C-alpha cells in the first residue's frame, strides 16, 4: 500500500512539473500622476499565458524599495484575467438541411501545449439570434486534443424550422441573420480534473434559400 501511495505521489509530482506556467516580466516603471498626497508610479507588466483558456488573476501584490528601504507596498485586487492562447471559433456555416431543421457547423481550433493528449469530456453550446436562443445542447465525448498540436473540432448546431420562422423580420437583404454563439469546451486536465474553456463568437450566418429547400424535398 505504501509503495502504491509513493508511486501516486511521484506521478502527481511529475505532472505538476510538466505543467507549463504563465511567465511575467516588468517592462517599465514610470511616473503616472502627481497629487497633493503623493506621487503615483505605474509598473507595466507583460504576462504570457501558455494555456488555451483564460486564467483569472486573484490579485497583484507589490513592494517598491529605494536605498534598501520600502517606500510603497500594497495589493491590486481582482485585476482581471490572462487572455486565452490559441483557442478560437474559426467559422460558423451552413452544413445541412433536413425536414426537421437546419444544421450549422461551428469549427473550433484548439492548441494543446502539452506533450500528451487531453480528453475532451463534452462541448456545450448556445446559439442566439436577436437576443433569443435558437439552439442549445451538448456534444458528448467529442474526442481528445492531440499533444503539441492544433486540433480542429466540428460542432453541429441544429435549428428547427419553426424557430427560424420567428426570425423572419430580422433577416437581412443578403438572406442572413446576426448570431451570437457561446461554447463551453470541457476537458480533463491531469491533476486538476474537469475544466471548462469558455468561447464566444458573433457574426452573420446565411439562411437557406427557397431553392435550397426545394432541393431537399
Number of C-alpha atoms within 10 A of each C-alpha: 6 7 8 9 10 10 12 12 11 12 12 13 12 11 12 14 9 11 14 13 12 11 10 11 10 10 9 10 11 10 10 10 10 10 7 5 6 8 10 13 12 11 13 11 11 11 12 14 19 22 21 19 20 18 16 12 12 11 12 11 9 12 10 11 11 8 6 7 8 10 10 11 10 10 11 10 11 11 12 12 12 17 16 18 17 16 22 17 21 12 14 23 16 16 13 15 19 13 10 11 15 20 19 21 17 21 16 19 16 20 20 22 20 17 12 13 17 17 18 20 18 18 21 17 23 17 22 17 20 12 10 12 15 20 17 16 14 17 14 12 13 16 14 16 22 18 15 13 15 15 15 15 19 15 19 21 24 21 19 15 14 11 14 17 9 10 14 11 8 14 14 13 7 8 14 15 20 16 19 18 21 16 23 17 22 20 21 17 13 14 12 8 9 14 15 17 17 18 18 14 16 15 13 15 18 16 18 14 9 8 8 12 13 8 8 10 8
